[in-house]
Amino acid sequence: MSSGPDYQVEISGIQGHSGALGGGAAKAAGVTGGAGRPWIAVTYECCSVYSRVYRNRDGTAYEGKCPKCGKTVKAAIGPGGTATRFFRAE
């Protein structure tokens, strides 16, 4: 687990409102809603559905899958990035 803030994530293969985030780092605040694991919001373009993507138990990444087709997405936690909390998986 990184020693930096837990709201910084590196996301490859996901687009935010500012364009593709490729191999660079992306910062997204992990929203907890009071209690529980932090999450980011992802819209899956494959099935036009929205889902929360939760931080894994190791605290190394946000991991989830499309609720309709099962396409997986993984956002590694890392330094730098953007303040975007909502992403699109294509």
Biopython code that builds the backbone (N, CA, C, O; Angstrom):
import numpy as np
from Bio.PDB.StructureBuilder import StructureBuilder

atoms = [
    (1, "MET", "N", (0.838, -1.178, 0.000)),
    (1, "MET", "CA", (0.000, 0.000, 0.000)),
    (1, "MET", "C", (0.878, 1.235, 0.000)),
    (1, "MET", "O", (1.906, 1.270, 0.677)),
    (2, "SER", "N", (0.486, 2.237, -0.746)),
    (2, "SER", "CA", (1.260, 3.460, -0.848)),
    (2, "SER", "C", (1.157, 4.271, 0.434)),
    (2, "SER", "O", (0.179, 4.155, 1.171)),
    (3, "SER", "N", (2.177, 5.100, 0.701)),
    (3, "SER", "CA", (2.165, 5.916, 1.908)),
    (3, "SER", "C", (1.433, 7.233, 1.698)),
    (3, "SER", "O", (1.236, 7.982, 2.655)),
    (4, "GLY", "N", (1.024, 7.534, 0.466)),
    (4, "GLY", "CA", (0.315, 8.776, 0.156)),
    (4, "GLY", "C", (-1.156, 8.691, 0.510)),
    (4, "GLY", "O", (-1.614, 7.681, 1.044)),
    (5, "PRO", "N", (-1.900, 9.751, 0.213)),
    (5, "PRO", "CA", (-3.337, 9.762, 0.490)),
    (5, "PRO", "C", (-4.061, 8.644, -0.257)),
    (5, "PRO", "O", (-3.679, 8.287, -1.372)),
    (6, "ASP", "N", (-5.118, 8.088, 0.367)),
    (6, "ASP", "CA", (-5.836, 6.972, -0.249)),
    (6, "ASP", "C", (-6.778, 7.401, -1.361)),
    (6, "ASP", "O", (-7.402, 6.548, -1.992)),
    (7, "TYR", "N", (-6.899, 8.705, -1.621)),
    (7, "TYR", "CA", (-7.792, 9.165, -2.673)),
    (7, "TYR", "C", (-7.090, 9.354, -4.006)),
    (7, "TYR", "O", (-7.714, 9.830, -4.955)),
    (8, "GLN", "N", (-5.825, 9.002, -4.112)),
    (8, "GLN", "CA", (-5.103, 9.120, -5.371)),
    (8, "GLN", "C", (-5.054, 7.762, -6.039)),
    (8, "GLN", "O", (-4.602, 6.784, -5.444)),
    (9, "VAL", "N", (-5.520, 7.704, -7.279)),
    (9, "VAL", "CA", (-5.545, 6.443, -8.004)),
    (9, "VAL", "C", (-4.949, 6.603, -9.388)),
    (9, "VAL", "O", (-5.025, 7.676, -9.985)),
    (10, "GLU", "N", (-4.354, 5.532, -9.896)),
    (10, "GLU", "CA", (-3.863, 5.507, -11.266)),
    (10, "GLU", "C", (-4.836, 4.653, -12.061)),
    (10, "GLU", "O", (-5.084, 3.500, -11.709)),
    (11, "ILE", "N", (-5.387, 5.212, -13.125)),
    (11, "ILE", "CA", (-6.413, 4.510, -13.875)),
    (11, "ILE", "C", (-6.010, 4.412, -15.334)),
    (11, "ILE", "O", (-5.793, 5.426, -15.998)),
    (12, "SER", "N", (-5.911, 3.192, -15.828)),
    (12, "SER", "CA", (-5.645, 3.019, -17.245)),
    (12, "SER", "C", (-6.870, 2.371, -17.880)),
    (12, "SER", "O", (-7.475, 1.474, -17.293)),
    (13, "GLY", "N", (-7.233, 2.821, -19.072)),
    (13, "GLY", "CA", (-8.386, 2.264, -19.766)),
    (13, "GLY", "C", (-9.696, 2.905, -19.385)),
    (13, "GLY", "O", (-10.753, 2.454, -19.827)),
    (14, "ILE", "N", (-9.657, 3.953, -18.571)),
    (14, "ILE", "CA", (-10.879, 4.648, -18.165)),
    (14, "ILE", "C", (-10.746, 6.098, -18.589)),
    (14, "ILE", "O", (-9.660, 6.674, -18.523)),
    (15, "GLN", "N", (-11.862, 6.695, -19.029)),
    (15, "GLN", "CA", (-11.854, 8.102, -19.402)),
    (15, "GLN", "C", (-12.667, 8.914, -18.417)),
    (15, "GLN", "O", (-13.770, 8.527, -18.033)),
    (16, "GLY", "N", (-12.113, 10.042, -18.012)),
    (16, "GLY", "CA", (-12.840, 11.007, -17.205)),
    (16, "GLY", "C", (-13.326, 12.112, -18.114)),
    (16, "GLY", "O", (-13.213, 11.990, -19.334)),
    (17, "HIS", "N", (-13.855, 13.170, -17.574)),
    (17, "HIS", "CA", (-14.361, 14.256, -18.407)),
    (17, "HIS", "C", (-13.251, 14.993, -19.127)),
    (17, "HIS", "O", (-13.518, 15.719, -20.084)),
    (18, "SER", "N", (-11.992, 14.823, -18.685)),
    (18, "SER", "CA", (-10.882, 15.524, -19.318)),
    (18, "SER", "C", (-10.139, 14.666, -20.333)),
    (18, "SER", "O", (-9.061, 15.050, -20.786)),
    (19, "GLY", "N", (-10.697, 13.504, -20.703)),
    (19, "GLY", "CA", (-10.089, 12.681, -21.735)),
    (19, "GLY", "C", (-9.449, 11.424, -21.174)),
    (19, "GLY", "O", (-9.595, 11.112, -19.992)),
    (20, "ALA", "N", (-8.737, 10.703, -22.035)),
    (20, "ALA", "CA", (-8.129, 9.434, -21.642)),
    (20, "ALA", "C", (-7.056, 9.660, -20.589)),
    (20, "ALA", "O", (-6.332, 10.655, -20.625)),
    (21, "LEU", "N", (-6.963, 8.730, -19.656)),
    (21, "LEU", "CA", (-5.988, 8.830, -18.592)),
    (21, "LEU", "C", (-4.861, 7.831, -18.768)),
    (21, "LEU", "O", (-4.004, 7.717, -17.892)),
    (22, "GLY", "N", (-4.839, 7.105, -19.873)),
    (22, "GLY", "CA", (-3.769, 6.194, -20.269)),
    (22, "GLY", "C", (-2.910, 5.647, -19.162)),
    (22, "GLY", "O", (-3.435, 5.206, -18.139)),
    (23, "GLY", "N", (-1.580, 5.661, -19.337)),
    (23, "GLY", "CA", (-0.664, 5.119, -18.351)),
    (23, "GLY", "C", (-0.326, 6.098, -17.253)),
    (23, "GLY", "O", (0.357, 5.722, -16.300)),
    (24, "GLY", "N", (-0.778, 7.352, -17.344)),
    (24, "GLY", "CA", (-0.518, 8.356, -16.324)),
    (24, "GLY", "C", (-1.325, 8.088, -15.072)),
    (24, "GLY", "O", (-2.070, 7.111, -14.996)),
    (25, "ALA", "N", (-1.175, 8.952, -14.102)),
    (25, "ALA", "CA", (-1.895, 8.775, -12.842)),
    (25, "ALA", "C", (-3.152, 9.625, -12.845)),
    (25, "ALA", "O", (-3.208, 10.672, -13.491)),
    (26, "ALA", "N", (-4.145, 9.170, -12.129)),
    (26, "ALA", "CA", (-5.381, 9.919, -11.994)),
    (26, "ALA", "C", (-5.760, 9.961, -10.536)),
    (26, "ALA", "O", (-5.695, 8.945, -9.843)),
    (27, "LYS", "N", (-6.155, 11.124, -10.063)),
    (27, "LYS", "CA", (-6.551, 11.257, -8.673)),
    (27, "LYS", "C", (-8.061, 11.334, -8.627)),
    (27, "LYS", "O", (-8.666, 12.139, -9.335)),
    (28, "ALA", "N", (-8.669, 10.508, -7.805)),
    (28, "ALA", "CA", (-10.114, 10.542, -7.625)),
    (28, "ALA", "C", (-10.401, 10.319, -6.163)),
    (28, "ALA", "O", (-9.911, 9.359, -5.568)),
    (29, "ALA", "N", (-11.183, 11.186, -5.585)),
    (29, "ALA", "CA", (-11.485, 11.051, -4.169)),
    (29, "ALA", "C", (-12.306, 9.800, -3.936)),
    (29, "ALA", "O", (-13.342, 9.602, -4.571)),
    (30, "GLY", "N", (-11.854, 8.971, -3.045)),
    (30, "GLY", "CA", (-12.588, 7.770, -2.681)),
    (30, "GLY", "C", (-13.715, 8.165, -1.749)),
    (30, "GLY", "O", (-13.469, 8.537, -0.602)),
    (31, "VAL", "N", (-14.931, 8.090, -2.219)),
    (31, "VAL", "CA", (-16.088, 8.502, -1.445)),
    (31, "VAL", "C", (-16.535, 7.333, -0.587)),
    (31, "VAL", "O", (-16.644, 6.211, -1.081)),
    (32, "THR", "N", (-16.797, 7.578, 0.697)),
    (32, "THR", "CA", (-17.214, 6.493, 1.575)),
    (32, "THR", "C", (-18.667, 6.599, 1.991)),
    (32, "THR", "O", (-19.245, 5.600, 2.418)),
    (33, "GLY", "N", (-19.281, 7.766, 1.885)),
    (33, "GLY", "CA", (-20.672, 7.900, 2.294)),
    (33, "GLY", "C", (-20.841, 7.706, 3.798)),
    (33, "GLY", "O", (-21.900, 7.264, 4.243)),
    (34, "GLY", "N", (-19.820, 8.026, 4.584)),
    (34, "GLY", "CA", (-19.900, 7.914, 6.024)),
    (34, "GLY", "C", (-19.120, 6.730, 6.562)),
    (34, "GLY", "O", (-18.238, 6.905, 7.403)),
    (35, "ALA", "N", (-19.425, 5.536, 6.098)),
    (35, "ALA", "CA", (-18.744, 4.336, 6.593)),
    (35, "ALA", "C", (-18.542, 3.367, 5.438)),
    (35, "ALA", "O", (-19.172, 3.504, 4.389)),
    (36, "GLY", "N", (-17.672, 2.398, 5.629)),
    (36, "GLY", "CA", (-17.438, 1.400, 4.596)),
    (36, "GLY", "C", (-16.222, 1.711, 3.760)),
    (36, "GLY", "O", (-15.468, 2.639, 4.051)),
    (37, "ARG", "N", (-16.036, 0.914, 2.703)),
    (37, "ARG", "CA", (-14.887, 1.086, 1.822)),
    (37, "ARG", "C", (-15.089, 2.260, 0.871)),
    (37, "ARG", "O", (-16.205, 2.500, 0.409)),
    (38, "PRO", "N", (-14.011, 2.996, 0.575)),
    (38, "PRO", "CA", (-14.092, 4.075, -0.415)),
    (38, "PRO", "C", (-14.413, 3.515, -1.804)),
    (38, "PRO", "O", (-14.106, 2.362, -2.107)),
    (39, "TRP", "N", (-15.040, 4.355, -2.645)),
    (39, "TRP", "CA", (-15.417, 3.933, -3.989)),
    (39, "TRP", "C", (-15.316, 5.102, -4.949)),
    (39, "TRP", "O", (-15.308, 6.265, -4.548)),
    (40, "ILE", "N", (-15.238, 4.758, -6.253)),
    (40, "ILE", "CA", (-15.326, 5.738, -7.330)),
    (40, "ILE", "C", (-16.506, 5.330, -8.207)),
    (40, "ILE", "O", (-16.926, 4.173, -8.187)),
    (41, "ALA", "N", (-17.030, 6.261, -8.962)),
    (41, "ALA", "CA", (-18.186, 5.997, -9.825)),
    (41, "ALA", "C", (-17.718, 5.717, -11.245)),
    (41, "ALA", "O", (-16.886, 6.443, -11.789)),
    (42, "VAL", "N", (-18.263, 4.650, -11.847)),
    (42, "VAL", "CA", (-17.894, 4.268, -13.209)),
    (42, "VAL", "C", (-19.152, 4.003, -14.025)),
    (42, "VAL", "O", (-20.047, 3.280, -13.586)),
    (43, "THR", "N", (-19.214, 4.594, -15.219)),
    (43, "THR", "CA", (-20.254, 4.267, -16.183)),
    (43, "THR", "C", (-19.625, 3.334, -17.209)),
    (43, "THR", "O", (-18.624, 3.674, -17.841)),
    (44, "TYR", "N", (-20.218, 2.160, -17.369)),
    (44, "TYR", "CA", (-19.724, 1.180, -18.329)),
    (44, "TYR", "C", (-20.405, 1.436, -19.668)),
    (44, "TYR", "O", (-21.607, 1.213, -19.811)),
    (45, "GLU", "N", (-19.633, 1.906, -20.651)),
    (45, "GLU", "CA", (-20.159, 2.213, -21.970)),
    (45, "GLU", "C", (-20.642, 0.955, -22.689)),
    (45, "GLU", "O", (-21.518, 1.037, -23.550)),
    (46, "CYS", "N", (-20.085, -0.203, -22.348)),
    (46, "CYS", "CA", (-20.454, -1.452, -23.013)),
    (46, "CYS", "C", (-21.945, -1.758, -22.856)),
    (46, "CYS", "O", (-22.568, -2.281, -23.780)),
    (47, "CYS", "N", (-22.517, -1.439, -21.704)),
    (47, "CYS", "CA", (-23.926, -1.756, -21.429)),
    (47, "CYS", "C", (-24.731, -0.545, -20.966)),
    (47, "CYS", "O", (-25.891, -0.682, -20.577)),
    (48, "SER", "N", (-24.123, 0.637, -21.005)),
    (48, "SER", "CA", (-24.775, 1.881, -20.581)),
    (48, "SER", "C", (-25.333, 1.785, -19.163)),
    (48, "SER", "O", (-26.484, 2.143, -18.912)),
    (49, "VAL", "N", (-24.501, 1.297, -18.238)),
    (49, "VAL", "CA", (-24.900, 1.197, -16.838)),
    (49, "VAL", "C", (-23.850, 1.842, -15.945)),
    (49, "VAL", "O", (-22.679, 1.948, -16.311)),
    (50, "TYR", "N", (-24.289, 2.268, -14.773)),
    (50, "TYR", "CA", (-23.437, 2.895, -13.772)),
    (50, "TYR", "C", (-23.229, 1.923, -12.622)),
    (50, "TYR", "O", (-24.121, 1.140, -12.296)),
    (51, "SER", "N", (-22.053, 1.972, -12.010)),
    (51, "SER", "CA", (-21.783, 1.140, -10.842)),
    (51, "SER", "C", (-20.701, 1.803, -10.002)),
    (51, "SER", "O", (-19.865, 2.548, -10.513)),
    (52, "ARG", "N", (-20.731, 1.523, -8.723)),
    (52, "ARG", "CA", (-19.639, 1.943, -7.857)),
    (52, "ARG", "C", (-18.519, 0.918, -7.995)),
    (52, "ARG", "O", (-18.773, -0.276, -8.153)),
    (53, "VAL", "N", (-17.276, 1.398, -7.933)),
    (53, "VAL", "CA", (-16.111, 0.525, -7.961)),
    (53, "VAL", "C", (-15.391, 0.749, -6.633)),
    (53, "VAL", "O", (-14.930, 1.853, -6.345)),
    (54, "TYR", "N", (-15.301, -0.297, -5.838)),
    (54, "TYR", "CA", (-14.767, -0.196, -4.485)),
    (54, "TYR", "C", (-13.283, -0.489, -4.418)),
    (54, "TYR", "O", (-12.745, -1.236, -5.235)),
    (55, "ARG", "N", (-12.623, 0.112, -3.426)),
    (55, "ARG", "CA", (-11.213, -0.153, -3.169)),
    (55, "ARG", "C", (-11.074, -1.583, -2.661)),
    (55, "ARG", "O", (-11.880, -2.036, -1.848)),
    (56, "ASN", "N", (-10.054, -2.295, -3.138)),
    (56, "ASN", "CA", (-9.859, -3.689, -2.719)),
    (56, "ASN", "C", (-9.367, -3.758, -1.276)),
    (56, "ASN", "O", (-8.977, -2.743, -0.699)),
    (57, "ARG", "N", (-9.385, -4.944, -0.705)),
    (57, "ARG", "CA", (-9.020, -5.136, 0.701)),
    (57, "ARG", "C", (-7.563, -4.779, 0.984)),
    (57, "ARG", "O", (-7.240, -4.345, 2.090)),
    (58, "ASP", "N", (-6.683, -4.955, 0.003)),
    (58, "ASP", "CA", (-5.272, -4.612, 0.177)),
    (58, "ASP", "C", (-5.026, -3.106, 0.124)),
    (58, "ASP", "O", (-3.967, -2.634, 0.537)),
    (59, "GLY", "N", (-6.000, -2.352, -0.384)),
    (59, "GLY", "CA", (-5.855, -0.909, -0.514)),
    (59, "GLY", "C", (-4.937, -0.504, -1.646)),
    (59, "GLY", "O", (-4.393, 0.600, -1.634)),
    (60, "THR", "N", (-4.753, -1.386, -2.636)),
    (60, "THR", "CA", (-3.830, -1.110, -3.735)),
    (60, "THR", "C", (-4.518, -0.628, -5.001)),
    (60, "THR", "O", (-3.862, -0.074, -5.883)),
    (61, "ALA", "N", (-5.848, -0.830, -5.108)),
    (61, "ALA", "CA", (-6.566, -0.466, -6.331)),
    (61, "ALA", "C", (-8.071, -0.439, -6.079)),
    (61, "ALA", "O", (-8.567, -0.984, -5.094)),
    (62, "TYR", "N", (-8.776, 0.209, -6.995)),
    (62, "TYR", "CA", (-10.233, 0.130, -7.046)),
    (62, "TYR", "C", (-10.551, -0.919, -8.105)),
    (62, "TYR", "O", (-10.060, -0.830, -9.230)),
    (63, "GLU", "N", (-11.372, -1.918, -7.755)),
    (63, "GLU", "CA", (-11.666, -3.015, -8.671)),
    (63, "GLU", "C", (-13.167, -3.253, -8.750)),
    (63, "GLU", "O", (-13.859, -3.255, -7.733)),
    (64, "GLY", "N", (-13.666, -3.453, -9.973)),
    (64, "GLY", "CA", (-15.078, -3.725, -10.153)),
    (64, "GLY", "C", (-15.350, -4.360, -11.495)),
    (64, "GLY", "O", (-14.434, -4.612, -12.278)),
    (65, "LYS", "N", (-16.631, -4.620, -11.755)),
    (65, "LYS", "CA", (-17.023, -5.189, -13.047)),
    (65, "LYS", "C", (-18.407, -4.691, -13.423)),
    (65, "LYS", "O", (-19.211, -4.314, -12.570)),
    (66, "CYS", "N", (-18.662, -4.701, -14.725)),
    (66, "CYS", "CA", (-19.949, -4.278, -15.257)),
    (66, "CYS", "C", (-21.029, -5.202, -14.686)),
    (66, "CYS", "O", (-20.893, -6.424, -14.751)),
    (67, "PRO", "N", (-22.100, -4.628, -14.127)),
    (67, "PRO", "CA", (-23.147, -5.473, -13.552)),
    (67, "PRO", "C", (-23.939, -6.272, -14.584)),
    (67, "PRO", "O", (-24.633, -7.221, -14.217)),
    (68, "LYS", "N", (-23.854, -5.914, -15.868)),
    (68, "LYS", "CA", (-24.589, -6.654, -16.904)),
    (68, "LYS", "C", (-23.730, -7.697, -17.601)),
    (68, "LYS", "O", (-24.110, -8.866, -17.661)),
    (69, "CYS", "N", (-22.558, -7.286, -18.137)),
    (69, "CYS", "CA", (-21.759, -8.223, -18.938)),
    (69, "CYS", "C", (-20.529, -8.769, -18.220)),
    (69, "CYS", "O", (-19.913, -9.724, -18.694)),
    (70, "GLY", "N", (-20.163, -8.179, -17.088)),
    (70, "GLY", "CA", (-19.035, -8.682, -16.323)),
    (70, "GLY", "C", (-17.677, -8.137, -16.720)),
    (70, "GLY", "O", (-16.664, -8.591, -16.187)),
    (71, "LYS", "N", (-17.616, -7.169, -17.647)),
    (71, "LYS", "CA", (-16.342, -6.563, -18.036)),
    (71, "LYS", "C", (-15.669, -5.977, -16.794)),
    (71, "LYS", "O", (-16.306, -5.255, -16.026)),
    (72, "THR", "N", (-14.389, -6.284, -16.594)),
    (72, "THR", "CA", (-13.698, -5.849, -15.386)),
    (72, "THR", "C", (-12.956, -4.533, -15.602)),
    (72, "THR", "O", (-12.557, -4.198, -16.718)),
    (73, "VAL", "N", (-12.784, -3.803, -14.511)),
    (73, "VAL", "CA", (-12.027, -2.566, -14.513)),
    (73, "VAL", "C", (-11.193, -2.537, -13.235)),
    (73, "VAL", "O", (-11.656, -2.943, -12.169)),
    (74, "LYS", "N", (-9.957, -2.052, -13.356)),
    (74, "LYS", "CA", (-9.065, -1.952, -12.210)),
    (74, "LYS", "C", (-8.371, -0.608, -12.265)),
    (74, "LYS", "O", (-7.787, -0.253, -13.288)),
    (75, "ALA", "N", (-8.427, 0.143, -11.179)),
    (75, "ALA", "CA", (-7.795, 1.453, -11.077)),
    (75, "ALA", "C", (-6.774, 1.388, -9.951)),
    (75, "ALA", "O", (-7.141, 1.421, -8.776)),
    (76, "ALA", "N", (-5.496, 1.297, -10.301)),
    (76, "ALA", "CA", (-4.435, 1.199, -9.302)),
    (76, "ALA", "C", (-4.289, 2.507, -8.537)),
    (76, "ALA", "O", (-4.392, 3.583, -9.125)),
    (77, "ILE", "N", (-4.054, 2.426, -7.250)),
    (77, "ILE", "CA", (-3.855, 3.614, -6.425)),
    (77, "ILE", "C", (-2.431, 4.101, -6.611)),
    (77, "ILE", "O", (-1.482, 3.328, -6.478)),
    (78, "GLY", "N", (-2.277, 5.396, -6.920)),
    (78, "GLY", "CA", (-0.965, 5.966, -7.175)),
    (78, "GLY", "C", (-0.975, 7.481, -7.044)),
    (78, "GLY", "O", (-2.034, 8.067, -6.818)),
    (79, "PRO", "N", (0.168, 8.124, -7.179)),
    (79, "PRO", "CA", (0.287, 9.577, -7.025)),
    (79, "PRO", "C", (-0.149, 10.366, -8.265)),
    (79, "PRO", "O", (-0.260, 9.810, -9.358)),
    (80, "GLY", "N", (-0.394, 11.672, -8.081)),
    (80, "GLY", "CA", (-0.703, 12.580, -9.187)),
    (80, "GLY", "C", (-2.122, 12.476, -9.675)),
    (80, "GLY", "O", (-2.926, 11.758, -9.081)),
    (81, "GLY", "N", (-2.460, 13.187, -10.760)),
    (81, "GLY", "CA", (-3.728, 12.955, -11.430)),
    (81, "GLY", "C", (-4.724, 14.081, -11.503)),
    (81, "GLY", "O", (-4.356, 15.250, -11.620)),
    (82, "THR", "N", (-6.001, 13.718, -11.432)),
    (82, "THR", "CA", (-7.116, 14.620, -11.636)),
    (82, "THR", "C", (-8.079, 14.562, -10.457)),
    (82, "THR", "O", (-8.049, 13.602, -9.687)),
    (83, "ALA", "N", (-8.922, 15.561, -10.304)),
    (83, "ALA", "CA", (-9.893, 15.597, -9.212)),
    (83, "ALA", "C", (-11.218, 14.932, -9.593)),
    (83, "ALA", "O", (-12.179, 14.990, -8.826)),
    (84, "THR", "N", (-11.277, 14.306, -10.760)),
    (84, "THR", "CA", (-12.495, 13.656, -11.231)),
    (84, "THR", "C", (-12.852, 12.465, -10.357)),
    (84, "THR", "O", (-11.986, 11.669, -9.993)),
    (85, "ARG", "N", (-14.156, 12.344, -10.017)),
    (85, "ARG", "CA", (-14.636, 11.215, -9.240)),
    (85, "ARG", "C", (-15.451, 10.247, -10.084)),
    (85, "ARG", "O", (-15.672, 9.106, -9.680)),
    (86, "PHE", "N", (-15.896, 10.690, -11.248)),
    (86, "PHE", "CA", (-16.729, 9.879, -12.122)),
    (86, "PHE", "C", (-15.980, 9.561, -13.404)),
    (86, "PHE", "O", (-15.364, 10.439, -14.009)),
    (87, "PHE", "N", (-16.035, 8.295, -13.816)),
    (87, "PHE", "CA", (-15.258, 7.827, -14.957)),
    (87, "PHE", "C", (-16.131, 6.990, -15.889)),
    (87, "PHE", "O", (-17.196, 6.504, -15.510)),
    (88, "ARG", "N", (-15.644, 6.839, -17.120)),
    (88, "ARG", "CA", (-16.307, 5.972, -18.107)),
    (88, "ARG", "C", (-15.348, 4.878, -18.494)),
    (88, "ARG", "O", (-14.188, 5.143, -18.809)),
    (89, "ALA", "N", (-15.825, 3.640, -18.473)),
    (89, "ALA", "CA", (-15.040, 2.502, -18.953)),
    (89, "ALA", "C", (-15.567, 2.159, -20.338)),
    (89, "ALA", "O", (-16.759, 1.898, -20.503)),
    (90, "GLU", "N", (-14.694, 2.157, -21.324)),
    (90, "GLU", "CA", (-15.117, 1.885, -22.701)),
    (90, "GLU", "C", (-14.865, 0.455, -23.078)),
    (90, "GLU", "O", (-15.161, 0.052, -24.202)),
]
sb = StructureBuilder()
sb.init_structure("model")
sb.init_model(0)
sb.init_chain("A")
sb.init_seg("    ")
for serial, (resi, resn, name, xyz) in enumerate(atoms, 1):
    if name == "N":
        sb.init_residue(resn, " ", resi, " ")
    sb.init_atom(name, np.array(xyz, "f"), 0.0, 1.0, " ", f" {name:<3s}", serial, name[0])
structure = sb.get_structure()
